[in-house]
Amino acid sequence: MRIKRKEYKGQNGKVLIIGGSKEYTGAPYLSAMAAMRTGIDLVTICAPEKTAWAINHYSPDMITRKLLGDDLNLTHTKEIILLSEEFDVILIGPGLGLKKDFVLKILREIQKPFVIDADALKVLNLESINNAILTPHIKEFQTLYNNTIQKPQYDELELEMNIRQIKQKIGNNIILLKGKEDTIFSKHRRYVNKTGHNSMTKGGTGDILSGICAGYLAQTKNLFDSAKEAAYTNGKLGEYMYKQKGYGYTANEMVNELWRFAQ
């Protein structure tokens, strides 16, 4: 994705990532590295203190805000909300766990573009958010649908009908529905991305995709194009990794090759 560079530190995009838990330290790290490799200037991760220290050990490039406790909760929201004012885009969800009240308060109080991924997707009603890219796989999409639309119920055999129904509630948000072919859609636009490989079913590839979305969005301020280009880039990266290593590569190896495709 060709993006015109600006001259001073911080002008090329800043992303705040909210996620991580004692079980999942790698997810926010992979998202952060992916965002950095799109060419942005700065990423900060808000995570529980032990998780944040682990992330710092993964890479000296990671800036972390270390919050007390094993998991993020409502006591952390005030600090996160104040910190968010310094950033262009907020990514919430990687490694977070199910934190409904925490997630809803963050989404309600922070008036910035969001990328919403992983467990954060499972607690949402689409009508309660705006100006966001959501990146569900098919099971997360089903949960999002059921939380948003009471009737008709989600029909696993009628994906197109489900998409038509949820588009009526989508507002100004974008959904990037991950699958064999990714479907990116807004209320009035749709794009099907055909890049990718079935080796990308491994854990961590979704965290990379959400980080790419956030990195592109921080630079372009365009939700639909950022989601579209992120899906394409992530898919090309997966194709490359399969050619290099077959099915045996890791998400960490994958993110380290992202520079080849992301800029």
Secondary structure, DSSP 4 states (H G I P E B T S, - for coil): ---PPPSSTTTT-EEEEE---SS-SHHHHHHHHHHHHTT-SEEEEEEEHHHHHHHHHH-TT-EEEEESSSS--GGGHHHHHHHHTT-SEEEE-TT----HHHHHHHHHH--S-EEE-GGGGGG--GGG--SEEE---HHHHHHHHHHH--SSPP-TT-HHHHHHHHHTT-TT-EEEE-SSSEEEE-SS-EEEE----GGGGSTTHHHHHHHHHHHHHHHH--HHHHHHHHHHHHHHHHHHHHHHHTT---HHHHHHTGGGT--
